Amino acid sequence: MLRPGHSVMLCALALLTLGVVMVNSAAMRVDPIDVEAPGVHASTDASVVTRQGVTARSILLSRSTIYMGVAVGAMGLASVLPVRRLAARLESTPWPRPLGEVGWLLVGTLGIIAILALVYVPGIQRVVNGSARWITLPVPGLESFQPSEVAKWAIVPLLAWYAARRATSGAVAGGVREFWKGLAPAIVCLGAVAGMIVLEDLGTGALIAMVGAVVLLAAGARVWHFLMFVPPAAAAVVLAIVQSPYRVQRIITFIDPYADPQGAGYHMIQSMSTVAGGGIFGRGLGHGLQKFGYLPEDTTDFLFAIICEELGLAGALLVICLYAAIALGAVKIVRGADLLTLKLVATGVAATVTLQALINMAVVTGLGPTKGIALPLLSSGGTGWILTAGMLGVLAAINRPTPEIESEPELVVRARMPREPSRPATANVLPEPVVRTRGLGRVHANP
């Protein structure tokens, strides 16, 4: 029987396959004819010729196909991890003093911030378009590594573990519903990580803040506690925008992209033109026009526009349905999880993929200001593909049944069987309980 975890992995595989095809299609370029070449006349200086065409062989040997293979391997490996046993130990094992839950939360946060700080280290720092978001590692396939991707996925299990510990250990009455001793440390750590990312990437920082809020609210935090942070968070966002002229320009361009159609508004106008040019069924795979030097970032942040142009509305709806299927499968996995940590991790993973996809599609269609947020499992990028697929594999691992759960019906029947006739019944004496296992816990049921 197909479980929700299987459907999530199948949808992820479909998105990766579509991503490989569309990245290779969008990567088609044109080159000017070399007027000095033999047989070429100077009158053809303005002409263009295409490079070697995209073939099945070129796609199979492409860099994106290699990344897809690594991503699928990461997803398969993550799907067999003993996440239930690990989560049970993390929830119940007492941590050595004086750190406790808050101390380890701070340690984890400092570790994430240290990873983010690598983008400022000379020698490995890589600046693209004036933004330091990448580092260069001497490892094949990781020449361009984005630490914010690691932070985006590391903060989810960290907050999930902390909230589950506060709810189950009894250290704080009400868990994260208690503000000062429960929620406040988590908010401080979440704000520190998001603020560190906002220095270079406002969109990803906002995404992490929203996902963290979803995880904490799912853990039982009070809504009005979060409302207290809305004014300072909004002020911080305004300050981050005002201090960066290019962010101010993006807001102005979003309001009226045609005020400077050849300058600041060019990117958004070309994106909307690319989306509209596909119609219902598109121009055909590989037959898009905007990728030939008109639409910037067509293989990364704006790949969805190329999908709309070449595959039309039908292709766009296919992508949306695949993301919706992942979200629906994640909801079912959350409902079926038997440990709070696993419920919160699944919630965070689903929120990250869904919100990131919505933000990217809103930007591409002109419904939001331009941001550097990729489309999960579709936009070109090795780090993002591998980590996202790995976390979706964790969802499948959460949904994987154990032998104890598979044999649960038999145990329930045994628990409800009447007492043997030869065994005397004594008044006012409770019957001996029958212990059945469920997951890693112990449930006592009377016959």
C-alpha positions as CSV (number, residue, x, y, z in Angstrom):
1,M,0.0,0.0,0.0
2,L,1.3,3.4,-0.9
3,R,2.0,5.4,2.2
4,P,2.2,9.2,2.4
5,G,6.0,8.9,2.7
6,H,6.1,7.1,-0.6
7,S,3.9,9.8,-2.3
8,V,6.3,12.5,-0.9
9,M,9.3,10.8,-2.4
10,L,7.6,10.2,-5.7
11,C,6.6,13.8,-6.0
12,A,10.2,14.9,-5.1
13,L,11.6,12.5,-7.8
14,A,9.2,14.0,-10.3
15,L,10.2,17.5,-9.5
16,L,13.9,16.6,-9.7
17,T,13.4,15.0,-13.1
18,L,11.5,18.0,-14.4
19,G,14.2,20.2,-12.9
20,V,17.0,18.4,-14.8
21,V,15.1,18.7,-18.1
22,M,14.1,22.4,-17.7
23,V,17.5,23.5,-16.4
24,N,19.2,22.0,-19.5
25,S,16.5,23.6,-21.7
26,A,16.9,27.0,-20.1
27,A,20.7,26.7,-20.3
28,M,20.6,26.9,-24.1
29,R,22.4,30.0,-25.3
30,V,23.4,31.7,-28.5
31,D,26.8,32.9,-29.5
32,P,27.8,35.6,-32.0
33,I,29.4,34.3,-35.1
34,D,33.2,34.8,-35.1
35,V,33.6,37.3,-38.0
36,E,37.3,36.3,-38.3
37,A,36.5,32.7,-39.0
38,P,37.1,31.4,-42.5
39,G,34.0,31.6,-44.7
40,V,32.2,34.1,-42.5
41,H,31.5,37.6,-43.8
42,A,31.6,40.7,-41.7
43,S,28.0,41.4,-42.7
44,T,26.9,38.6,-40.5
45,D,28.4,40.2,-37.4
46,A,24.9,40.7,-35.8
47,S,23.8,37.1,-36.5
48,V,23.8,34.4,-34.0
49,V,24.1,30.7,-34.1
50,T,23.2,28.2,-31.4
51,R,25.7,26.1,-29.5
52,Q,25.5,22.3,-29.6
53,G,21.9,21.3,-29.2
54,V,20.4,19.7,-26.1
55,T,20.2,15.9,-26.5
56,A,19.4,13.0,-24.3
57,R,23.2,12.3,-24.0
58,S,24.0,15.9,-23.0
59,I,21.2,15.8,-20.4
60,L,22.4,12.5,-18.9
61,L,25.9,13.7,-18.6
62,S,25.0,17.2,-17.4
63,R,26.0,18.6,-14.0
64,S,22.3,18.8,-13.0
65,T,21.9,15.1,-13.6
66,I,24.8,14.3,-11.3
67,Y,23.3,16.5,-8.6
68,M,19.9,14.8,-9.1
69,G,21.6,11.4,-8.5
70,V,23.2,12.6,-5.3
71,A,19.9,14.2,-4.2
72,V,18.0,10.9,-4.8
73,G,20.7,9.0,-2.9
74,A,20.5,11.4,0.0
75,M,16.7,11.0,0.0
76,G,16.9,7.2,0.0
77,L,19.5,7.2,2.7
78,A,17.5,9.6,4.9
79,S,14.3,7.5,4.4
80,V,15.9,4.5,6.3
81,L,17.2,6.4,9.2
82,P,16.0,5.3,12.7
83,V,14.4,8.7,13.4
84,R,11.8,7.3,15.8
85,R,14.4,5.8,18.1
86,L,16.6,8.9,17.9
87,A,13.7,11.2,18.6
88,A,12.6,9.1,21.6
89,R,16.1,9.3,23.1
90,L,16.4,13.0,22.5
91,E,13.1,13.6,24.2
92,S,13.7,11.4,27.2
93,T,17.5,11.4,27.9
94,P,18.5,13.9,30.7
95,W,21.1,16.4,29.6
96,P,24.1,17.1,31.8
97,R,23.9,20.3,33.8
98,P,24.4,23.2,33.8
99,L,23.5,23.4,30.1
100,G,20.1,21.8,30.0
101,E,17.7,22.4,27.1
102,V,18.3,26.2,26.9
103,G,22.0,25.7,27.0
104,W,22.1,23.1,24.2
105,L,19.7,25.4,22.2
106,L,22.3,28.1,22.5
107,V,25.1,25.8,21.5
108,G,23.2,24.7,18.4
109,T,22.4,28.3,17.5
110,L,26.1,29.3,17.8
111,G,27.0,26.4,15.6
112,I,24.6,27.5,12.9
113,I,25.8,31.1,13.1
114,A,29.4,29.9,12.8
115,I,28.5,28.1,9.6
116,L,26.8,31.3,8.3
117,A,29.9,33.4,9.2
118,L,32.0,31.3,6.7
119,V,30.8,33.6,3.9
120,Y,33.0,36.4,5.4
121,V,36.2,34.3,5.6
122,P,38.8,35.5,3.1
123,G,40.0,32.8,0.7
124,I,36.8,30.8,0.6
125,Q,34.4,33.8,0.3
126,R,32.6,34.1,-3.0
127,V,30.8,37.3,-3.8
128,V,28.1,37.2,-6.6
129,N,26.3,40.4,-7.7
130,G,27.6,42.2,-4.7
131,S,26.3,39.7,-2.2
132,A,28.4,37.3,-0.1
133,R,26.2,34.2,0.1
134,W,28.5,31.5,-1.1
135,I,31.8,29.9,-0.2
136,T,34.2,27.9,-2.3
137,L,35.3,24.5,-1.1
138,P,38.1,22.4,-2.5
139,V,35.7,19.5,-3.0
140,P,34.5,18.3,-6.4
141,G,30.8,19.3,-6.7
142,L,30.9,21.7,-3.8
143,E,32.9,24.5,-5.4
144,S,29.9,26.7,-4.8
145,F,28.4,26.0,-1.4
146,Q,25.6,28.1,0.2
147,P,25.7,28.0,4.1
148,S,22.2,29.6,4.4
149,E,20.8,26.3,2.9
150,V,22.4,24.4,5.8
151,A,21.0,27.0,8.3
152,K,17.5,26.8,6.8
153,W,17.3,23.1,7.4
154,A,19.3,22.9,10.7
155,I,17.0,25.3,12.5
156,V,14.0,23.1,12.0
157,P,15.1,20.0,14.0
158,L,16.8,22.3,16.6
159,L,13.6,24.1,17.4
160,A,11.5,20.9,17.2
161,W,13.8,19.2,19.7
162,Y,13.7,22.2,22.1
163,A,9.9,22.6,22.0
164,A,9.4,18.9,22.5
165,R,11.8,18.7,25.4
166,R,10.1,21.7,27.1
167,A,6.7,20.0,26.6
168,T,7.6,16.5,27.8
169,S,10.4,16.9,30.4
170,G,8.3,18.8,32.9
171,A,11.0,21.4,33.3
172,V,8.6,24.2,32.3
173,A,4.9,24.1,33.0
174,G,3.2,24.5,29.7
175,G,6.3,24.1,27.6
176,V,6.7,26.9,25.0
177,R,3.3,28.3,26.2
178,E,5.3,29.7,29.1
179,F,6.8,32.9,27.7
180,W,10.0,33.7,29.6
181,K,11.2,30.2,30.4
182,G,9.8,28.4,27.3
183,L,9.3,30.6,24.3
184,A,11.7,33.5,24.8
185,P,14.9,31.5,24.4
186,A,13.6,30.0,21.2
187,I,12.6,33.4,19.8
188,V,16.0,34.8,20.6
189,C,17.9,32.0,18.9
190,L,15.6,32.1,15.9
191,G,16.0,35.8,15.6
192,A,19.8,35.6,15.8
193,V,19.9,33.0,12.9
194,A,17.4,34.9,10.8
195,G,19.2,38.2,11.5
196,M,22.6,36.8,10.5
197,I,21.1,35.7,7.1
198,V,19.3,39.0,6.5
199,L,22.6,40.8,6.3
200,E,23.1,39.2,2.9
201,D,19.7,37.6,2.0
202,L,16.5,39.2,3.2
203,G,14.2,36.6,1.5
204,T,15.9,33.6,3.1
205,G,16.0,35.2,6.5
206,A,12.3,36.0,6.4
207,L,11.6,32.4,5.2
208,I,13.5,31.0,8.2
209,A,11.7,33.3,10.6
210,M,8.3,32.3,9.2
211,V,9.1,28.5,9.4
212,G,10.4,28.9,12.9
213,A,7.2,30.6,13.9
214,V,5.1,27.8,12.4
215,V,7.1,25.2,14.3
216,L,6.7,27.0,17.6
217,L,3.0,27.6,17.1
218,A,2.5,24.0,16.3
219,A,4.3,23.1,19.5
220,G,1.7,25.1,21.5
221,A,3.1,28.6,21.7
222,R,0.5,31.3,22.2
223,V,-0.4,33.5,19.2
224,W,-0.5,36.7,21.2
225,H,3.1,36.1,22.3
226,F,4.1,36.2,18.7
227,L,2.0,39.3,18.1
228,M,4.2,41.1,20.6
229,F,7.2,40.5,18.3
230,V,5.5,41.8,15.1
231,P,6.3,45.5,15.6
232,P,10.1,45.0,16.4
233,A,10.3,42.4,13.5
234,A,8.7,44.8,11.1
235,A,11.0,47.6,12.2
236,A,14.0,45.3,11.7
237,V,12.8,44.5,8.2
238,V,12.3,48.2,7.3
239,L,15.7,49.0,8.6
240,A,17.3,46.2,6.6
241,I,15.6,47.5,3.5
242,V,16.4,51.2,4.0
243,Q,20.1,50.5,4.7
244,S,20.4,48.7,1.3
245,P,19.7,50.8,-1.7
246,Y,19.2,47.8,-4.0
247,R,16.4,46.6,-1.7
248,V,14.7,50.0,-1.8
249,Q,15.0,49.9,-5.6
250,R,13.3,46.4,-5.6
251,I,10.4,47.7,-3.6
252,I,10.0,50.7,-6.0
253,T,10.3,48.5,-9.0
254,F,7.6,46.1,-7.6
255,I,5.2,49.0,-7.2
256,D,5.8,50.3,-10.8
257,P,8.2,48.1,-12.9
258,Y,7.5,50.3,-16.0
259,A,8.9,53.4,-14.5
260,D,12.3,52.2,-15.6
261,P,11.7,49.4,-18.1
262,Q,15.2,49.2,-19.4
263,G,16.8,49.4,-16.0
264,A,15.5,48.4,-12.6
265,G,12.2,47.1,-14.0
266,Y,13.7,45.0,-16.8
267,H,13.9,41.8,-14.8
268,M,10.3,41.8,-13.6
269,I,8.9,42.9,-16.9
270,Q,10.8,40.1,-18.7
271,S,9.7,37.5,-16.2
272,M,6.0,38.5,-16.6
273,S,6.4,38.5,-20.3
274,T,7.9,35.0,-20.2
275,V,5.1,33.7,-18.1
276,A,2.4,35.2,-20.4
277,G,4.1,34.0,-23.6
278,G,3.4,30.4,-22.9
279,G,-0.4,30.5,-23.0
280,I,-2.2,27.3,-22.1
281,F,0.0,24.7,-23.6
282,G,3.3,26.6,-24.0
283,R,5.6,27.0,-27.0
284,G,6.9,23.5,-26.6
285,L,9.8,22.0,-24.7
286,G,13.0,23.7,-25.7
287,H,11.3,26.3,-27.9
288,G,11.2,29.1,-25.4
289,L,12.5,32.5,-26.6
290,Q,13.1,34.5,-23.4
291,K,16.0,32.3,-22.4
292,F,18.1,33.6,-25.3
293,G,19.5,36.5,-23.4
294,Y,16.3,38.2,-22.4
295,L,15.4,36.8,-19.0
296,P,18.2,36.9,-16.4
297,E,18.7,34.1,-13.9
298,D,16.6,31.8,-16.1
299,T,18.1,28.5,-14.8
300,T,17.9,29.5,-11.1
301,D,15.5,31.8,-9.4
302,F,13.3,32.4,-12.5
303,L,13.2,28.8,-13.9
304,F,9.4,28.8,-13.2
305,A,9.0,31.4,-15.9
306,I,10.7,29.2,-18.4
307,I,8.4,26.3,-17.4
308,C,5.4,28.6,-18.0
309,E,6.7,29.7,-21.4
310,E,7.6,26.2,-22.7
311,L,5.0,24.0,-21.0
312,G,2.3,26.7,-20.6
313,L,-0.4,26.8,-17.9
314,A,-0.6,23.0,-18.0
315,G,3.1,22.8,-16.9
316,A,2.6,25.4,-14.2
317,L,-0.4,23.5,-12.8
318,L,1.7,20.3,-12.8
319,V,4.4,21.9,-10.7
320,I,1.8,23.4,-8.3
321,C,0.0,20.0,-8.0
322,L,3.3,18.3,-7.1
323,Y,4.1,20.8,-4.3
324,A,0.5,20.5,-3.1
325,A,0.8,16.7,-3.0
326,I,4.0,17.0,-0.9
327,A,2.2,19.3,1.5
328,L,-0.8,17.0,1.7
329,G,1.4,14.0,2.3
330,A,3.3,15.9,5.0
331,V,0.1,16.7,6.8
332,K,-0.8,13.0,6.9
333,I,2.6,12.2,8.2
334,V,2.3,14.8,10.9
335,R,-1.0,13.3,12.0
336,G,0.3,9.8,12.1
337,A,3.6,10.6,14.0
338,D,3.6,9.3,17.6
339,L,6.3,11.6,19.0
340,L,6.1,15.3,19.3
341,T,9.6,15.9,18.0
342,L,8.7,14.0,14.8
343,K,5.5,15.9,14.4
344,L,7.3,19.3,14.7
345,V,10.1,18.2,12.3
346,A,7.6,17.1,9.7
347,T,5.7,20.4,10.2
348,G,8.9,22.4,9.7
349,V,9.9,20.5,6.5
350,A,6.5,20.9,5.0
351,A,6.3,24.6,5.8
352,T,9.8,25.2,4.4
353,V,9.1,23.6,1.0
354,T,5.6,25.1,0.7
355,L,6.5,28.6,1.7
356,Q,9.7,28.7,-0.4
357,A,7.8,27.5,-3.5
358,L,5.0,30.1,-2.9
359,I,7.5,32.9,-2.5
360,N,9.4,32.0,-5.6
361,M,6.2,31.7,-7.8
362,A,4.9,35.0,-6.4
363,V,8.1,36.7,-7.4
364,V,8.2,35.2,-10.9
365,T,4.6,36.1,-11.7
366,G,5.1,39.7,-10.4
367,L,3.1,39.3,-7.2
368,G,6.1,40.0,-5.0
369,P,9.3,42.0,-5.1
370,T,12.4,40.3,-6.6
371,K,14.2,38.0,-4.1
372,G,17.0,35.5,-4.4
373,I,14.9,32.5,-3.4
374,A,15.1,29.4,-5.6
375,L,12.2,27.0,-6.5
376,P,12.7,23.8,-4.4
377,L,14.0,20.8,-6.3
378,L,13.6,22.7,-9.6
379,S,15.9,25.7,-9.7
380,S,19.5,24.8,-10.5
381,G,21.6,24.3,-7.4
382,G,23.4,21.4,-5.9
383,T,23.3,22.3,-2.2
384,G,19.6,23.0,-2.3
385,W,18.6,19.9,-4.2
386,I,20.6,17.6,-1.9
387,L,19.5,19.0,1.4
388,T,15.9,19.4,0.4
389,A,15.6,15.9,-0.9
390,G,17.3,14.6,2.2
391,M,14.8,16.3,4.5
392,L,11.9,14.9,2.4
393,G,13.5,11.5,2.9
394,V,13.3,12.2,6.7
395,L,9.5,12.7,6.2
396,A,9.4,9.2,4.7
397,A,11.4,7.8,7.6
398,I,9.0,9.3,10.0
399,N,6.1,7.6,8.2
400,R,7.9,4.3,8.0
401,P,6.1,1.6,10.1
402,T,8.0,-0.5,12.6
403,P,7.5,-4.2,13.3
404,E,5.8,-3.3,16.6
405,I,3.3,-1.0,14.9
406,E,2.6,-3.5,12.1
407,S,1.7,-6.2,14.6
408,E,-0.4,-3.8,16.7
409,P,-3.8,-5.4,15.8
410,E,-2.8,-8.7,17.2
411,L,-1.6,-7.1,20.4
412,V,-4.8,-5.2,20.7
413,V,-6.8,-8.4,20.4
414,R,-4.7,-10.0,23.1
415,A,-5.3,-7.1,25.4
416,R,-9.1,-7.4,25.0
417,M,-9.3,-11.2,25.5
418,P,-11.2,-12.4,28.6
419,R,-9.5,-14.0,31.6
420,E,-8.9,-17.7,31.4
421,P,-11.7,-19.7,33.2
422,S,-9.2,-21.7,35.4
423,R,-7.9,-18.5,36.8
424,P,-9.9,-17.5,39.9
425,A,-11.3,-14.0,40.0
426,T,-10.9,-12.1,43.3
427,A,-13.3,-9.3,44.2
428,N,-11.9,-5.8,44.4
429,V,-8.7,-6.9,42.7
430,L,-7.8,-5.3,39.4
431,P,-6.9,-7.7,36.6
432,E,-3.3,-8.1,35.6
433,P,-2.5,-5.6,32.8
434,V,-1.3,-6.8,29.5
435,V,1.5,-4.6,28.1
436,R,1.6,-3.9,24.4
437,T,4.2,-1.8,22.7
438,R,3.6,1.0,20.3
439,G,6.6,2.6,18.7
440,L,9.2,3.0,21.5
441,G,6.7,3.8,24.3
442,R,4.8,1.4,26.6
443,V,1.0,1.4,26.7
444,H,-0.8,-0.5,29.4
445,A,-4.2,-1.9,28.5
446,N,-6.5,-3.9,30.7
447,P,-8.2,-7.0,29.3
